């Protein structure tokens, strides 16, 4: 598996050549191909002011969460994107928290005002590149 530095270098090169208005880096377990639509993510709204972990992808509990207006990813137009996106590397003890990493893109930003730090929601996002 690539290191965060290798992923960052590859991601930045790909993002620079992407012709989409909005680009993000997304980690997920779903195996996708370049050109695939990503589908809408699920919204994780706080309950009594506390955010919950999303349940297992595809489970009934996961599907009960409302859909976002696009696909969630880490913004790549922020200087701190790599630090935010790779926070999970340290939490997992030097391993990725998802099976795959993609650069996704699209032309419509649907990010809500209460989005997480570094988050972007891209409507009709497509996989621009698969990093791993």
C-alpha positions in Angstrom: 0.0 0.0 0.0 1.2 3.5 -0.7 2.2 5.9 2.0 0.4 9.2 2.7 3.2 11.1 1.0 2.9 8.9 -2.2 -0.9 9.2 -2.3 -0.6 13.0 -1.8 1.9 13.3 -4.7 -0.2 11.2 -7.0 -3.4 12.9 -6.0 -2.0 16.4 -6.6 -0.8 15.5 -10.1 -4.1 14.0 -11.1 -6.1 16.9 -9.6 -4.1 19.4 -11.6 -5.0 17.7 -14.8 -8.7 17.2 -14.0 -11.0 19.3 -16.1 -13.8 19.4 -13.4 -14.8 22.5 -11.5 -14.6 20.6 -8.2 -12.2 17.8 -7.2 -11.9 15.7 -4.1 -10.1 12.7 -2.7 -12.4 9.9 -1.5 -11.7 6.8 0.5 -14.2 4.0 0.5 -14.5 0.2 0.4 -16.5 0.1 -2.9 -14.4 -1.0 -5.9 -15.0 1.5 -8.7 -13.5 2.1 -12.2 -12.5 5.4 -13.8 -15.6 7.0 -15.2 -18.1 5.4 -12.7 -20.6 7.6 -11.0 -20.1 7.6 -7.2 -23.7 8.0 -6.1 -24.9 10.1 -3.2 -23.3 9.8 0.2 -25.3 9.5 3.4 -25.6 12.5 5.8 -24.4 12.0 9.4 -26.4 14.5 11.4 -25.8 14.9 15.1 -28.2 13.3 17.6 -28.4 15.5 20.7 -25.4 17.4 19.4 -23.2 14.3 19.0 -22.2 12.8 15.7 -22.5 9.1 15.4 -20.3 6.8 13.3 -22.0 5.7 10.1 -23.1 2.1 10.3 -21.7 -0.5 7.9 -22.0 0.5 4.3 -25.1 -0.9 2.7 -26.7 -2.1 5.9 -30.3 -1.2 6.8 -29.1 1.2 9.5 -26.8 2.9 6.9 -29.6 3.2 4.4 -31.8 4.8 7.0 -29.5 7.9 7.1 -30.7 10.7 4.6 -28.9 11.1 1.3 -26.6 14.0 0.7 -26.9 16.0 -2.5 -23.8 14.4 -3.9 -20.7 12.4 -3.0 -18.6 13.4 0.0 -14.9 13.7 -0.3 -12.0 15.7 1.1 -11.5 19.1 -0.6 -8.3 19.4 -2.5 -8.4 23.2 -2.9 -7.5 23.7 0.7 -3.8 23.9 1.7 -4.4 21.5 4.6 -6.2 18.9 2.6 -3.6 16.1 3.0 -3.3 16.7 6.7 -7.1 16.4 7.1 -7.5 13.5 4.6 -4.7 11.4 6.1 -5.6 11.8 9.8 -7.1 8.2 9.6 -3.6 6.8 8.7 -2.3 7.5 12.2 -5.5 6.4 13.8 -5.2 3.0 12.1 -1.6 2.6 13.1 -0.1 3.2 9.7 -2.9 1.7 7.5 -5.7 3.0 5.4 -9.2 3.1 6.8 -10.7 2.1 3.5 -9.9 -0.4 0.8 -9.7 2.2 -2.0 -8.7 5.8 -2.7 -10.1 7.8 -5.6 -9.9 11.2 -7.1 -13.5 12.3 -7.8 -14.7 15.3 -9.7 -17.8 17.1 -10.9 -19.1 20.5 -11.8 -21.6 21.2 -8.9 -20.6 21.8 -5.3 -23.4 20.9 -3.0 -21.5 21.3 0.3 -23.7 22.2 3.2 -22.9 25.1 5.6 -22.5 22.6 8.4 -20.1 20.3 6.5 -17.1 18.7 8.3 -13.8 20.5 8.1 -12.2 19.9 4.7 -15.3 18.3 3.3 -16.8 18.8 -0.2 -20.0 17.3 -1.5 -19.9 17.0 -5.3 -23.1 16.4 -7.2 -23.0 13.7 -9.9 -19.4 13.0 -9.1 -17.4 10.6 -11.2 -14.2 8.7 -10.5 -11.4 10.5 -12.3 -8.6 8.2 -11.1 -8.1 5.3 -8.8 -5.1 5.6 -6.6 -5.4 2.2 -4.9 
